[in-house]
Amino acid sequence: MCAIFGVLDYQGKLTPPQRTGLFRALADASQARGTDASGVAYVHNGAVQIQKAPRPACKMRWRIHTQARYLMGHTRMTTQGAASKNYNNHPFFGRAGSQPFALAHNGVIYNDVELRRNHRLPPTRIETDSYVAVQLLEKAGKLCPDSLCRMAEQLEGSFTLTVLDVENTLYLVRGNNPLSVRLFPSLGCYLYASTDEILNMALAALGIPKLACTDIPIGQGDVVAINPQGRRTVTRFDDTKLRPQRYFSDWGWYEPAKEPDDYMETLMEYGKRHGVPERELRLLINAGYDALDLEEMIYDKQFRAYCLREIMAEYGVR
């Protein structure tokens, strides 16, 4: 359970303090999804710059160059690879042929060991499952929508990825994890985050919750490229291997896909630390909600309460 977020100042209207302020507000709001590590990637002087550390975002002293206009952030809750070893934290640096890039991931990749073996990927000290996405792009030798699609089609588990290249194009690769993107015409920028709640919290903290904006729809299986001028292009990858989101409907419960026990237990412990009673978490899991649903409900009390009421009505739970 992690968060991805960022600021894309494509018109250059924002002052450096405004950009950093927006980024910091998003980072602080994203702590709800992880406090083990935080990081940022941006481009300056024709090079990809990465700052990351094993500490929560609120304790980071962000060193972002004043000329950097596209800021790609990440907050982490550790599931694989100790956060104390900073090379395990996001964003990761990669090089596809002659193209440097940075990559950040929200989710869990279950087949990383298999992919490394089948593709004979080089050994690495990085223990994080997410890093296999970097290695697949490096093996492709080119960073482009096609190589991103081929990479995404090989991943099993849950994911949404962001990739920033050295030309200041940001790629949003939407798997079966959440993503919210908004365009603010008056500011000449995009803001994105893992959830609507993170965006709302950040804007409220800055005192601009009612600023006019447009939601940019990005569906499962989309690869959206936003170039330095703010223009968007969309490419699709085959998402049929991804586990769909499951939910209660008028026709009953959709049968859940089995999640790895260790990850579900991690979510259980995380939920309890955030004040969600274990009984409620068990009810939600037994009713058919998967890890992605459970993540959302830990943060969204109203959604969780609604789903619990539906469970009680359907099964007579008291």
N, C-alpha and C positions, 0 to 999 in steps of 0.2 A: 504494500500500500504506500504509494508515493504521490507526488503532485508535480505536474509540469505547468509552466506559466511563462508569460513573457510580454514584452512591449515591442511593437514594431512601429517606429516613428518614420513612416515612409515619406512624409512631406517635409520633415525636418522643422516642424513648427514648434516643437517642444524645446524648452531650454534644458541644458544638462541636469539642473536640479529637479525639473519637472519629470524628466525621464527616470532619473534615479528614484524620485519619490513614488512614482507609479510602480516601479519595479519592487521597491521595498515594501509597499503596501500589499502587493500581490504575494510576495515572499512570506510576509508575516501571516497573511490569511491562509497560505498554503501549509503552514505548520500543523494544521489540523490533520493533515495526511502524512506527516512525518517530521520528526525532529532530530533524527540521528545524524543527518548531514544536509548541507545546502550547497548550491553551486550556481554559477552563471557562465555563459559563453557569449562572446561577441567578437566582431571583426574590427581590427584596427591596424592601419599601415600594411594592409594586404596579408594579414596573418590572423588565424583564429586564436583568440585569447580565452583561457579558462581559469576561473578562480573557484575553488571549492575547498570545503573543510568539514571535518566531522563535528559539527555543532549546529544547533538550530538557527534558523534564519534570523531570529531576533537578536542573536549574538554575533552576527556577521558584520564586519566592517567592509561593505561592498566597495571594491576598488574598480570602478568602471570608468573607462576613459571618456572624456567629455564629448568626443566626436563619435562614439559608438551609438548607433541609432536602432539597431535590432538587438534586443537583449533576450536570451533564451535561458530560463531558469528551471531549477529542480529542487525539491525538498524530498528527503528520503526517509522511509522507515525500512530498516534492514530486514531482508528475508534471506539473502544469500551473499556471503562475503562481508567480513567485518568492516564496519564503517570507520573504525580506528585506523585502518589502512587506507589512506586517502585515495589511493589508486583504484579502490573499489567503488568510489562515489561518482556521481554524475555531475556534470556532463563528461562524456568520454571523448578523447581526441581520436581521430582516424584520418587515414589518407587513402583515397580511392584513386589509384594511378597518381596523377599529379595534383589531385584536388583535395586539399585539407578540409576537414569538416569536424563538427562536434555533434554528438548525439545524446539525447536524454530519453528515458523510458519510464512510463508508468505501467506497472503490471508485473506479471511473473511469467517467464518463459520456462516451459516444462521440458522441452526437448533440446536444450542447449548442448548437453553432453553428446547426444546422438548426432546433432549437426556438426559439431567439431570433429567427431570421428568420421562421419560419412564424407565430409568435405576436406578432410585432412588439414584442418586449420592449424596454424602454428601454435605451439605452447605459449601460454601467457601466465603471468603471475596474478592477473586480474581474476578474481573468483566470482564476480557477479554474473548471473545468468544473462543480464542485458547485453553484456559485451559481445555476445555471439552475433548480434545484429551489426555491430561495427565490423567484425571480422568478415561477415558475409559481403558487406559493401566493399571492403578492401579487396577481397578476392575477385569481385566483379570488375574491379579496375576502373570503374567510372561511377560518378554520382549523378543520377538523373532519375526522372520518374520511372523509367523502365526497370532500372536496377533496384530502386526502392520497392517497386511492386514485387519483383522476384524474391527479394529478401523477405517481405511481409508474408508472402504466400507459403513460406517454409516454416514460419514460427507457429508453435502450438502453445496455447496458454491464454493469457490475457495481455493486451498491450494497446497503448497508444504511444507513438514515438514522435519526437521532434528532431529535425536535423537541420543545422545551420551550416551553409557552405561558405567558402572564403569570398565569394562574390556577393554575400549578404542576401542570399535567397534562403528563406525558411521553408522547409517541407514539414507538413503535418500529416502523419501517417496514422489514420484512425482505424484501429482494430475494434475489439469489443470492450474497450474501456472508455469512460466518458471523456468528453472534450467540449468546451464552450469557447466560441470565438465571437468577438464583437468588433464592429467597425464604428469608430467615432469620427464622423466627418469634420466636425468643428475643430477637433484636435489633430486631424490628419494622421490618425494612428489606429492600429489594431491592438486590442488586448485579448489575451487568451489565457485559459486556465483549465484545470481538470474538471471543474464543476461551475455551475452558475453561482452557487453559494460563495465560492472563493471570490469570484468577480464582484458580487454584490457587497461582500464584506470589505474588500479593498476600496471600492468606490465610496462606500459609506464612511470608511475611516478617513478618507481624503475630503469628505464633505461634498462630493459631486455625484450622489446616487441617481439623480434625475437627468443627467446629461444625455442628450439625444444620441441614440446609437441604433445600429442595425445588427441583428443576430445573423451570423454567417453559418448556414447549415453545412455540416460536415458529417456525412453518414459513415457507417461501418463499411470498410472497403475502399474508402476514398484516400487518395494522396493529393493533398492540396499544396501547390507551390505558390508562395507569395514573394514576388521579386522585389528589388530595392525601391521600385516606384509604386509598390502596393498593388500591382496587378496580380490577379489570381488565375491559376489554371488548375484543372481537376483531371486526375487520372484514376482509373479504377483497377483494383486488384481482386483476384478471386478470393472471396472471404468465406467460401462454403465450408472450410475446415474449422472455422472459428466457432466457439460455443456461443449460441445466441443468448441474449438476455432473457431471463424467465420471470414470469410475473403472474399474478392472479387476475383472472378475467371473468366475465359472465359465464364462461363455459367451464370454469374450474381451474385447477392448478396445472401448469405445464410441468412435466416431469423434469427434474433437474439433472444436469450432468454432474458426475461425481468429481469433486475437487480433491486434490491431495490433502490427506488428513493433517499434515503438519502445517500447511498454509491456513486451513480452516481454524486450527487451534490457535495459530498466531492471531488471526482476526478476532477470535473469541477473547483472547487475553487483552488485545488492544481495545476492544469494545468495552470490556469490564473496567479498564483503566480510565475510560472516558465516561464512566457512570451508567453504562447500559447494563441492566440486570442480566445475569446469566440465563435466567429462565426465559426472558424475552428473546435472547439470541438463539437459544435452543429451539424455541417455538418457530422462529423464522427459518432456521435451517431445516427442521423436520417438515415444514410446510412446502419446501421446494425451492427456497431462494438460494442462489449460489453466492460465491465469494464476491462477485461484482455488486450484486444487490446488497449484500451485507455491508460492504464498504460504504455504500451510499446511505444506508439507514443509520449507520453509526453517527453520521454528521447531520442527517436530516431528521429531526425529532418528529415533525409533523407527518412525514412520509412513513416513518416507522410506526407511529401510532395508528395511522390509517390501515397499514398492512396487518397489524396485530388485531385490530377490530375485525377485519375481514376473516382472519384465522378463527377468531373466537365465534363469529357468527356461523362460519362454515362447519366447524368441527365441535361446536359447543364447549369450547375450552373456557374455564373459569379461573 
